[in-house]
Amino acid sequence: MNTNSVSVRDEEREREVFESVTDEEIIYLWRSIKGRGISESEAWNAVVAGLTLDVAFANGKVPIQIEHWQ
């Protein structure tokens, strides 16, 4: 399989995961975090960081480039 086509599939999968999150879910999470005594700004930063990590690791694999030696 071509490495480029794998990369395109992974990018599409990452977009699908991110696009499946609704505004209501984000607001619910923000309110939940904020309700634990964290400031609005810190709660928002936590939500953004969580979404970023979800997108970054959506495919379940750590991106590693491997070279094959012959």
Jmol script that loads the backbone (N, CA, C; Angstrom):
load data "model"
ATOM      1  N   MET A   1       0.840  -1.171   0.000  1.00  0.00           N
ATOM      2  CA  MET A   1       0.000   0.000   0.000  1.00  0.00           C
ATOM      3  C   MET A   1       0.886   1.235   0.000  1.00  0.00           C
ATOM      4  N   ASN A   2       0.522   2.205  -0.745  1.00  0.00           N
ATOM      5  CA  ASN A   2       1.263   3.441  -0.864  1.00  0.00           C
ATOM      6  C   ASN A   2       1.172   4.236   0.440  1.00  0.00           C
ATOM      7  N   THR A   3       2.311   4.726   0.908  1.00  0.00           N
ATOM      8  CA  THR A   3       2.348   5.492   2.151  1.00  0.00           C
ATOM      9  C   THR A   3       1.487   6.739   2.053  1.00  0.00           C
ATOM     10  N   ASN A   4       1.460   7.348   0.882  1.00  0.00           N
ATOM     11  CA  ASN A   4       0.673   8.556   0.685  1.00  0.00           C
ATOM     12  C   ASN A   4      -0.822   8.283   0.854  1.00  0.00           C
ATOM     13  N   SER A   5      -1.306   7.155   0.338  1.00  0.00           N
ATOM     14  CA  SER A   5      -2.728   6.845   0.477  1.00  0.00           C
ATOM     15  C   SER A   5      -3.090   6.523   1.932  1.00  0.00           C
ATOM     16  N   VAL A   6      -2.169   5.937   2.674  1.00  0.00           N
ATOM     17  CA  VAL A   6      -2.396   5.677   4.094  1.00  0.00           C
ATOM     18  C   VAL A   6      -2.505   7.004   4.836  1.00  0.00           C
ATOM     19  N   SER A   7      -1.637   7.939   4.509  1.00  0.00           N
ATOM     20  CA  SER A   7      -1.648   9.251   5.144  1.00  0.00           C
ATOM     21  C   SER A   7      -2.964   9.980   4.862  1.00  0.00           C
ATOM     22  N   VAL A   8      -3.454   9.903   3.652  1.00  0.00           N
ATOM     23  CA  VAL A   8      -4.720  10.549   3.285  1.00  0.00           C
ATOM     24  C   VAL A   8      -5.866   9.913   4.054  1.00  0.00           C
ATOM     25  N   ARG A   9      -5.885   8.593   4.163  1.00  0.00           N
ATOM     26  CA  ARG A   9      -6.938   7.904   4.928  1.00  0.00           C
ATOM     27  C   ARG A   9      -6.912   8.308   6.390  1.00  0.00           C
ATOM     28  N   ASP A  10      -5.722   8.395   6.972  1.00  0.00           N
ATOM     29  CA  ASP A  10      -5.591   8.799   8.374  1.00  0.00           C
ATOM     30  C   ASP A  10      -6.112  10.216   8.576  1.00  0.00           C
ATOM     31  N   GLU A  11      -5.797  11.118   7.654  1.00  0.00           N
ATOM     32  CA  GLU A  11      -6.276  12.499   7.762  1.00  0.00           C
ATOM     33  C   GLU A  11      -7.794  12.553   7.677  1.00  0.00           C
ATOM     34  N   GLU A  12      -8.382  11.762   6.780  1.00  0.00           N
ATOM     35  CA  GLU A  12      -9.843  11.725   6.651  1.00  0.00           C
ATOM     36  C   GLU A  12     -10.480  11.200   7.940  1.00  0.00           C
ATOM     37  N   ARG A  13      -9.903  10.166   8.514  1.00  0.00           N
ATOM     38  CA  ARG A  13     -10.419   9.585   9.757  1.00  0.00           C
ATOM     39  C   ARG A  13     -10.347  10.607  10.892  1.00  0.00           C
ATOM     40  N   GLU A  14      -9.241  11.365  10.962  1.00  0.00           N
ATOM     41  CA  GLU A  14      -9.088  12.385  11.991  1.00  0.00           C
ATOM     42  C   GLU A  14     -10.151  13.463  11.848  1.00  0.00           C
ATOM     43  N   ARG A  15     -10.423  13.884  10.613  1.00  0.00           N
ATOM     44  CA  ARG A  15     -11.460  14.891  10.392  1.00  0.00           C
ATOM     45  C   ARG A  15     -12.824  14.370  10.801  1.00  0.00           C
ATOM     46  N   GLU A  16     -13.117  13.106  10.494  1.00  0.00           N
ATOM     47  CA  GLU A  16     -14.409  12.525  10.850  1.00  0.00           C
ATOM     48  C   GLU A  16     -14.601  12.505  12.361  1.00  0.00           C
ATOM     49  N   VAL A  17     -13.565  12.144  13.105  1.00  0.00           N
ATOM     50  CA  VAL A  17     -13.660  12.105  14.561  1.00  0.00           C
ATOM     51  C   VAL A  17     -13.930  13.497  15.091  1.00  0.00           C
ATOM     52  N   PHE A  18     -13.205  14.483  14.608  1.00  0.00           N
ATOM     53  CA  PHE A  18     -13.383  15.844  15.088  1.00  0.00           C
ATOM     54  C   PHE A  18     -14.743  16.397  14.694  1.00  0.00           C
ATOM     55  N   GLU A  19     -15.196  16.116  13.494  1.00  0.00           N
ATOM     56  CA  GLU A  19     -16.475  16.634  13.021  1.00  0.00           C
ATOM     57  C   GLU A  19     -17.663  15.976  13.705  1.00  0.00           C
ATOM     58  N   SER A  20     -17.459  14.826  14.328  1.00  0.00           N
ATOM     59  CA  SER A  20     -18.565  14.142  14.980  1.00  0.00           C
ATOM     60  C   SER A  20     -18.879  14.723  16.356  1.00  0.00           C
ATOM     61  N   VAL A  21     -18.023  15.588  16.871  1.00  0.00           N
ATOM     62  CA  VAL A  21     -18.255  16.230  18.164  1.00  0.00           C
ATOM     63  C   VAL A  21     -19.220  17.393  17.946  1.00  0.00           C
ATOM     64  N   THR A  22     -20.291  17.427  18.734  1.00  0.00           N
ATOM     65  CA  THR A  22     -21.285  18.489  18.584  1.00  0.00           C
ATOM     66  C   THR A  22     -20.977  19.673  19.499  1.00  0.00           C
ATOM     67  N   ASP A  23     -21.544  20.811  19.163  1.00  0.00           N
ATOM     68  CA  ASP A  23     -21.390  21.991  20.012  1.00  0.00           C
ATOM     69  C   ASP A  23     -21.920  21.724  21.411  1.00  0.00           C
ATOM     70  N   GLU A  24     -23.032  21.012  21.484  1.00  0.00           N
ATOM     71  CA  GLU A  24     -23.634  20.710  22.781  1.00  0.00           C
ATOM     72  C   GLU A  24     -22.694  19.885  23.654  1.00  0.00           C
ATOM     73  N   GLU A  25     -21.988  18.926  23.038  1.00  0.00           N
ATOM     74  CA  GLU A  25     -21.045  18.098  23.797  1.00  0.00           C
ATOM     75  C   GLU A  25     -19.879  18.941  24.320  1.00  0.00           C
ATOM     76  N   ILE A  26     -19.413  19.868  23.507  1.00  0.00           N
ATOM     77  CA  ILE A  26     -18.307  20.728  23.925  1.00  0.00           C
ATOM     78  C   ILE A  26     -18.746  21.621  25.079  1.00  0.00           C
ATOM     79  N   ILE A  27     -19.930  22.215  24.964  1.00  0.00           N
ATOM     80  CA  ILE A  27     -20.433  23.090  26.023  1.00  0.00           C
ATOM     81  C   ILE A  27     -20.684  22.297  27.303  1.00  0.00           C
ATOM     82  N   TYR A  28     -21.237  21.098  27.175  1.00  0.00           N
ATOM     83  CA  TYR A  28     -21.471  20.250  28.345  1.00  0.00           C
ATOM     84  C   TYR A  28     -20.152  19.937  29.059  1.00  0.00           C
ATOM     85  N   LEU A  29     -19.140  19.583  28.282  1.00  0.00           N
ATOM     86  CA  LEU A  29     -17.831  19.280  28.863  1.00  0.00           C
ATOM     87  C   LEU A  29     -17.247  20.513  29.540  1.00  0.00           C
ATOM     88  N   TRP A  30     -17.340  21.657  28.882  1.00  0.00           N
ATOM     89  CA  TRP A  30     -16.820  22.902  29.446  1.00  0.00           C
ATOM     90  C   TRP A  30     -17.509  23.227  30.769  1.00  0.00           C
ATOM     91  N   ARG A  31     -18.839  23.115  30.800  1.00  0.00           N
ATOM     92  CA  ARG A  31     -19.579  23.398  32.027  1.00  0.00           C
ATOM     93  C   ARG A  31     -19.222  22.405  33.135  1.00  0.00           C
ATOM     94  N   SER A  32     -19.031  21.151  32.753  1.00  0.00           N
ATOM     95  CA  SER A  32     -18.678  20.126  33.723  1.00  0.00           C
ATOM     96  C   SER A  32     -17.323  20.421  34.358  1.00  0.00           C
ATOM     97  N   ILE A  33     -16.364  20.784  33.544  1.00  0.00           N
ATOM     98  CA  ILE A  33     -15.029  21.097  34.054  1.00  0.00           C
ATOM     99  C   ILE A  33     -15.087  22.369  34.889  1.00  0.00           C
ATOM    100  N   LYS A  34     -15.793  23.381  34.381  1.00  0.00           N
ATOM    101  CA  LYS A  34     -15.916  24.663  35.088  1.00  0.00           C
ATOM    102  C   LYS A  34     -16.598  24.476  36.445  1.00  0.00           C
ATOM    103  N   GLY A  35     -17.533  23.543  36.516  1.00  0.00           N
ATOM    104  CA  GLY A  35     -18.270  23.287  37.743  1.00  0.00           C
ATOM    105  C   GLY A  35     -17.433  22.670  38.846  1.00  0.00           C
ATOM    106  N   ARG A  36     -16.231  22.293  38.531  1.00  0.00           N
ATOM    107  CA  ARG A  36     -15.341  21.683  39.532  1.00  0.00           C
ATOM    108  C   ARG A  36     -14.392  22.702  40.152  1.00  0.00           C
ATOM    109  N   GLY A  37     -14.732  23.974  39.984  1.00  0.00           N
ATOM    110  CA  GLY A  37     -13.937  25.017  40.618  1.00  0.00           C
ATOM    111  C   GLY A  37     -12.828  25.592  39.766  1.00  0.00           C
ATOM    112  N   ILE A  38     -12.789  25.253  38.514  1.00  0.00           N
ATOM    113  CA  ILE A  38     -11.768  25.783  37.610  1.00  0.00           C
ATOM    114  C   ILE A  38     -12.352  27.016  36.921  1.00  0.00           C
ATOM    115  N   SER A  39     -11.513  27.987  36.637  1.00  0.00           N
ATOM    116  CA  SER A  39     -11.980  29.207  35.981  1.00  0.00           C
ATOM    117  C   SER A  39     -12.502  28.886  34.574  1.00  0.00           C
ATOM    118  N   GLU A  40     -13.304  29.802  34.032  1.00  0.00           N
ATOM    119  CA  GLU A  40     -13.846  29.615  32.678  1.00  0.00           C
ATOM    120  C   GLU A  40     -12.729  29.447  31.661  1.00  0.00           C
ATOM    121  N   SER A  41     -11.702  30.259  31.787  1.00  0.00           N
ATOM    122  CA  SER A  41     -10.574  30.214  30.853  1.00  0.00           C
ATOM    123  C   SER A  41      -9.821  28.885  30.944  1.00  0.00           C
ATOM    124  N   GLU A  42      -9.548  28.433  32.164  1.00  0.00           N
ATOM    125  CA  GLU A  42      -8.843  27.160  32.341  1.00  0.00           C
ATOM    126  C   GLU A  42      -9.689  25.995  31.847  1.00  0.00           C
ATOM    127  N   ALA A  43     -11.000  26.066  32.083  1.00  0.00           N
ATOM    128  CA  ALA A  43     -11.893  25.006  31.613  1.00  0.00           C
ATOM    129  C   ALA A  43     -11.884  24.956  30.091  1.00  0.00           C
ATOM    130  N   TRP A  44     -11.929  26.126  29.457  1.00  0.00           N
ATOM    131  CA  TRP A  44     -11.910  26.164  27.990  1.00  0.00           C
ATOM    132  C   TRP A  44     -10.593  25.609  27.462  1.00  0.00           C
ATOM    133  N   ASN A  45      -9.473  25.977  28.098  1.00  0.00           N
ATOM    134  CA  ASN A  45      -8.170  25.451  27.680  1.00  0.00           C
ATOM    135  C   ASN A  45      -8.124  23.932  27.815  1.00  0.00           C
ATOM    136  N   ALA A  46      -8.742  23.390  28.851  1.00  0.00           N
ATOM    137  CA  ALA A  46      -8.781  21.941  29.037  1.00  0.00           C
ATOM    138  C   ALA A  46      -9.594  21.274  27.926  1.00  0.00           C
ATOM    139  N   VAL A  47     -10.710  21.881  27.548  1.00  0.00           N
ATOM    140  CA  VAL A  47     -11.543  21.335  26.464  1.00  0.00           C
ATOM    141  C   VAL A  47     -10.760  21.354  25.152  1.00  0.00           C
ATOM    142  N   VAL A  48     -10.126  22.472  24.851  1.00  0.00           N
ATOM    143  CA  VAL A  48      -9.362  22.592  23.605  1.00  0.00           C
ATOM    144  C   VAL A  48      -8.213  21.593  23.580  1.00  0.00           C
ATOM    145  N   ALA A  49      -7.520  21.452  24.688  1.00  0.00           N
ATOM    146  CA  ALA A  49      -6.417  20.491  24.756  1.00  0.00           C
ATOM    147  C   ALA A  49      -6.925  19.070  24.550  1.00  0.00           C
ATOM    148  N   GLY A  50      -8.053  18.748  25.152  1.00  0.00           N
ATOM    149  CA  GLY A  50      -8.623  17.405  24.978  1.00  0.00           C
ATOM    150  C   GLY A  50      -9.015  17.124  23.538  1.00  0.00           C
ATOM    151  N   LEU A  51      -9.646  18.092  22.899  1.00  0.00           N
ATOM    152  CA  LEU A  51     -10.025  17.921  21.491  1.00  0.00           C
ATOM    153  C   LEU A  51      -8.785  17.781  20.610  1.00  0.00           C
ATOM    154  N   THR A  52      -7.783  18.575  20.904  1.00  0.00           N
ATOM    155  CA  THR A  52      -6.544  18.507  20.131  1.00  0.00           C
ATOM    156  C   THR A  52      -5.891  17.130  20.260  1.00  0.00           C
ATOM    157  N   LEU A  53      -5.843  16.602  21.458  1.00  0.00           N
ATOM    158  CA  LEU A  53      -5.266  15.269  21.663  1.00  0.00           C
ATOM    159  C   LEU A  53      -6.101  14.199  20.986  1.00  0.00           C
ATOM    160  N   ASP A  54      -7.419  14.325  21.045  1.00  0.00           N
ATOM    161  CA  ASP A  54      -8.283  13.359  20.368  1.00  0.00           C
ATOM    162  C   ASP A  54      -8.003  13.322  18.875  1.00  0.00           C
ATOM    163  N   VAL A  55      -7.859  14.493  18.276  1.00  0.00           N
ATOM    164  CA  VAL A  55      -7.585  14.558  16.842  1.00  0.00           C
ATOM    165  C   VAL A  55      -6.187  14.028  16.542  1.00  0.00           C
ATOM    166  N   ALA A  56      -5.232  14.399  17.363  1.00  0.00           N
ATOM    167  CA  ALA A  56      -3.845  13.989  17.124  1.00  0.00           C
ATOM    168  C   ALA A  56      -3.667  12.476  17.194  1.00  0.00           C
ATOM    169  N   PHE A  57      -4.410  11.827  18.073  1.00  0.00           N
ATOM    170  CA  PHE A  57      -4.245  10.387  18.262  1.00  0.00           C
ATOM    171  C   PHE A  57      -5.482   9.603  17.849  1.00  0.00           C
ATOM    172  N   ALA A  58      -6.267  10.154  16.948  1.00  0.00           N
ATOM    173  CA  ALA A  58      -7.525   9.529  16.530  1.00  0.00           C
ATOM    174  C   ALA A  58      -7.336   8.167  15.891  1.00  0.00           C
ATOM    175  N   ASN A  59      -6.250   7.965  15.200  1.00  0.00           N
ATOM    176  CA  ASN A  59      -6.070   6.687  14.510  1.00  0.00           C
ATOM    177  C   ASN A  59      -5.488   5.618  15.412  1.00  0.00           C
ATOM    178  N   GLY A  60      -5.167   5.954  16.649  1.00  0.00           N
ATOM    179  CA  GLY A  60      -4.686   4.958  17.603  1.00  0.00           C
ATOM    180  C   GLY A  60      -3.240   4.567  17.427  1.00  0.00           C
ATOM    181  N   LYS A  61      -2.551   5.196  16.499  1.00  0.00           N
ATOM    182  CA  LYS A  61      -1.152   4.885  16.274  1.00  0.00           C
ATOM    183  C   LYS A  61      -0.319   6.134  16.477  1.00  0.00           C
ATOM    184  N   VAL A  62       0.848   5.953  17.048  1.00  0.00           N
ATOM    185  CA  VAL A  62       1.784   7.050  17.169  1.00  0.00           C
ATOM    186  C   VAL A  62       2.492   7.173  15.826  1.00  0.00           C
ATOM    187  N   PRO A  63       2.509   8.378  15.252  1.00  0.00           N
ATOM    188  CA  PRO A  63       3.144   8.524  13.939  1.00  0.00           C
ATOM    189  C   PRO A  63       4.660   8.326  14.018  1.00  0.00           C
ATOM    190  N   ILE A  64       5.114   7.253  13.435  1.00  0.00           N
ATOM    191  CA  ILE A  64       6.537   6.923  13.409  1.00  0.00           C
ATOM    192  C   ILE A  64       6.913   6.602  11.972  1.00  0.00           C
ATOM    193  N   GLN A  65       7.984   7.182  11.520  1.00  0.00           N
ATOM    194  CA  GLN A  65       8.463   6.868  10.185  1.00  0.00           C
ATOM    195  C   GLN A  65       9.530   5.789  10.308  1.00  0.00           C
ATOM    196  N   ILE A  66       9.357   4.722   9.558  1.00  0.00           N
ATOM    197  CA  ILE A  66      10.271   3.586   9.614  1.00  0.00           C
ATOM    198  C   ILE A  66      10.968   3.450   8.265  1.00  0.00           C
ATOM    199  N   GLU A  67      12.267   3.301   8.315  1.00  0.00           N
ATOM    200  CA  GLU A  67      13.021   3.074   7.091  1.00  0.00           C
ATOM    201  C   GLU A  67      13.390   1.597   7.017  1.00  0.00           C
ATOM    202  N   HIS A  68      13.240   1.042   5.839  1.00  0.00           N
ATOM    203  CA  HIS A  68      13.602  -0.355   5.615  1.00  0.00           C
ATOM    204  C   HIS A  68      14.977  -0.426   4.988  1.00  0.00           C
ATOM    205  N   TRP A  69      15.868  -1.152   5.632  1.00  0.00           N
ATOM    206  CA  TRP A  69      17.237  -1.312   5.132  1.00  0.00           C
ATOM    207  C   TRP A  69      17.362  -2.658   4.444  1.00  0.00           C
ATOM    208  N   GLN A  70      18.050  -2.662   3.335  1.00  0.00           N
ATOM    209  CA  GLN A  70      18.257  -3.927   2.624  1.00  0.00           C
ATOM    210  C   GLN A  70      19.707  -4.262   2.560  1.00  0.00           C
TER     211      GLN A  70
END
end "model"
wireframe off; spacefill off
backbone 0.3
color backbone group
